[in-house]
Amino acid sequence: MNNAIKSRLVRNLVPAAIFAVAATAGTGLACADDSVNTGYFGGVAIMGYDTVAYFTDGKAVKGSEEFSTDWLGTPWHFATKKHQQMFVSDPVKYAPQYGGYCAAEVAGSGSVTVNVDPEAFKIIDGKLYLIYDAGNANSFAEGASDLVRTGDINWPIVKAELEVDQPNWKLINAQ
């Protein structure tokens, strides 16, 4: 094979291979992604709460800017250096489902509620779900098998709508 043909093959195949790897890396329906809920005014994931603490402490714990990392273009705060390191080593494991938007809303109406209550959460099958309020969190947990399935179906559609309609809160908050 001559060098010109090899060069064209590499030019055409490498981008396709990179795209294929990137596409398969993000195939989880309900994992956190580039549509991360930062609330209306916070600019920080989960309003600054430590996402790892939900798993390790079983409760909502406010994070600190001192232990912060950027993931998917969004700052995430943690209560401890250890929690920050745990998140960095496996962010999808600890990130809330449906981008941190209200799981009950995504599952119920196929839309989003931006201001979730960080203290209203449920961990179901090892995944974190944030909810608008404590009463709805309990209802969500009671119907989790159906609601999670519906939310997983709805999320790609909701996410696509968010990507089109989502205002740039970082720019708005900077003014």
C-alpha positions as CSV (number, residue, x, y, z in Angstrom):
1,M,0.0,0.0,0.0
2,N,1.5,3.4,-0.9
3,N,2.0,6.2,1.5
4,A,-0.7,8.4,0.1
5,I,-3.4,5.6,0.7
6,K,-2.0,4.9,4.2
7,S,-2.2,8.6,5.0
8,R,-5.8,8.9,3.8
9,L,-6.8,5.8,5.8
10,V,-5.3,7.1,9.0
11,R,-6.9,10.5,8.4
12,N,-10.3,8.9,7.9
13,L,-10.2,6.1,10.5
14,V,-8.7,7.9,13.5
15,P,-11.5,10.4,13.9
16,A,-14.1,7.6,13.4
17,A,-12.3,5.5,16.1
18,I,-12.2,8.5,18.5
19,F,-15.9,9.1,17.9
20,A,-16.8,5.5,18.5
21,V,-14.8,5.4,21.8
22,A,-16.4,8.6,22.9
23,A,-19.9,7.5,22.0
24,T,-19.6,4.2,23.9
25,A,-18.0,5.8,26.9
26,G,-21.2,7.8,27.5
27,T,-23.8,5.2,26.9
28,G,-25.3,5.0,30.4
29,L,-28.8,6.4,30.2
30,A,-29.0,7.9,33.6
31,C,-25.4,8.8,34.4
32,A,-24.4,12.3,35.1
33,D,-23.4,14.2,31.9
34,D,-22.8,17.6,30.5
35,S,-26.3,18.7,31.6
36,V,-25.4,19.3,35.2
37,N,-27.9,21.1,37.4
38,T,-26.3,24.0,39.2
39,G,-29.5,25.6,40.3
40,Y,-30.5,29.1,39.3
41,F,-27.8,31.1,41.1
42,G,-25.2,28.7,42.5
43,G,-23.0,27.7,39.5
44,V,-21.9,24.7,41.5
45,A,-23.2,21.1,41.2
46,I,-25.7,20.1,43.9
47,M,-25.7,23.7,45.3
48,G,-22.2,23.0,46.8
49,Y,-23.1,19.8,48.6
50,D,-20.7,16.9,48.7
51,T,-22.0,14.1,46.4
52,V,-19.7,11.5,47.9
53,A,-21.1,12.1,51.4
54,Y,-24.5,10.8,50.4
55,F,-22.8,7.4,50.0
56,T,-20.3,7.5,52.8
57,D,-22.2,9.4,55.5
58,G,-25.8,8.7,54.4
59,K,-26.7,12.3,54.5
60,A,-26.4,15.7,52.8
61,V,-23.1,17.4,53.8
62,K,-22.2,20.9,52.5
63,G,-18.9,20.9,50.6
64,S,-16.1,23.4,50.6
65,E,-14.4,25.4,47.8
66,E,-11.2,24.2,49.4
67,F,-11.9,20.7,48.2
68,S,-13.2,21.4,44.7
69,T,-12.9,19.8,41.3
70,D,-14.2,20.6,37.9
71,W,-16.1,17.8,36.0
72,L,-18.1,18.2,32.9
73,G,-17.5,21.9,33.0
74,T,-19.0,22.3,36.4
75,P,-17.4,22.8,39.8
76,W,-18.1,20.1,42.4
77,H,-17.4,20.8,46.1
78,F,-16.5,18.2,48.8
79,A,-16.3,18.2,52.6
80,T,-13.0,16.5,52.7
81,K,-9.9,15.9,50.5
82,K,-10.6,12.1,50.6
83,H,-14.1,12.7,49.2
84,Q,-12.7,14.8,46.5
85,Q,-10.2,12.1,45.6
86,M,-12.9,9.4,45.6
87,F,-15.0,11.5,43.2
88,V,-12.1,12.2,40.9
89,S,-11.3,8.5,40.7
90,D,-14.9,7.5,39.7
91,P,-17.2,10.5,39.1
92,V,-20.0,8.5,37.4
93,K,-20.3,6.3,40.5
94,Y,-21.0,9.3,42.8
95,A,-22.7,11.9,40.5
96,P,-26.4,12.2,40.8
97,Q,-28.6,10.7,38.2
98,Y,-30.4,12.8,35.5
99,G,-27.7,15.5,35.8
100,G,-28.8,16.3,39.4
101,Y,-32.3,17.5,38.4
102,C,-35.3,16.3,40.3
103,A,-35.6,12.5,39.5
104,A,-39.3,12.5,40.3
105,E,-39.9,15.3,37.8
106,V,-37.8,13.6,35.0
107,A,-39.6,10.3,35.6
108,G,-43.1,11.8,36.2
109,S,-43.5,14.5,33.5
110,G,-40.4,14.2,31.4
111,S,-39.3,17.7,32.4
112,V,-37.0,19.2,35.1
113,T,-37.2,21.0,38.4
114,V,-34.0,23.0,38.8
115,N,-34.1,23.8,42.5
116,V,-33.9,20.4,44.2
117,D,-33.5,20.1,47.9
118,P,-30.0,18.6,48.5
119,E,-31.4,17.0,51.7
120,A,-34.2,15.2,49.7
121,F,-32.4,12.3,48.2
122,K,-32.5,8.6,47.8
123,I,-29.8,6.0,46.9
124,I,-31.4,3.2,44.9
125,D,-29.4,0.4,43.6
126,G,-26.2,2.3,44.3
127,K,-27.2,5.4,42.4
128,L,-28.0,8.9,43.8
129,Y,-31.3,10.5,43.0
130,L,-32.0,14.1,44.0
131,I,-35.6,15.1,44.6
132,Y,-37.5,18.4,44.9
133,D,-38.6,17.8,48.5
134,A,-38.5,15.1,51.3
135,G,-42.2,14.0,50.7
136,N,-41.6,13.4,47.0
137,A,-38.3,11.6,47.8
138,N,-40.2,9.0,49.9
139,S,-42.8,8.6,47.1
140,F,-40.1,8.2,44.6
141,A,-38.4,5.5,46.6
142,E,-41.7,3.7,47.1
143,G,-42.3,3.5,43.3
144,A,-38.6,3.3,42.3
145,S,-38.7,0.3,40.1
146,D,-41.2,1.9,37.7
147,L,-40.0,5.5,38.2
148,V,-36.3,4.8,37.6
149,R,-37.2,2.8,34.4
150,T,-39.4,5.7,33.2
151,G,-36.8,8.3,34.2
152,D,-34.1,6.4,32.3
153,I,-36.3,6.5,29.2
154,N,-37.2,10.2,29.6
155,W,-33.7,11.4,30.5
156,P,-32.1,11.4,27.0
157,I,-35.1,13.5,25.6
158,V,-35.0,15.9,28.6
159,K,-31.2,16.2,28.3
160,A,-31.5,17.0,24.6
161,E,-34.1,19.7,25.4
162,L,-31.9,21.1,28.1
163,E,-28.9,21.4,25.7
164,V,-31.0,23.5,23.4
165,D,-32.8,25.6,26.0
166,Q,-30.4,25.8,28.9
167,P,-29.2,29.3,29.7
168,N,-25.6,29.8,30.5
169,W,-25.9,30.3,34.3
170,K,-22.1,30.9,34.7
171,L,-22.3,33.9,32.4
172,I,-25.6,35.1,34.1
173,N,-24.1,34.7,37.6
174,A,-20.9,36.5,36.7
175,Q,-22.8,39.8,35.9
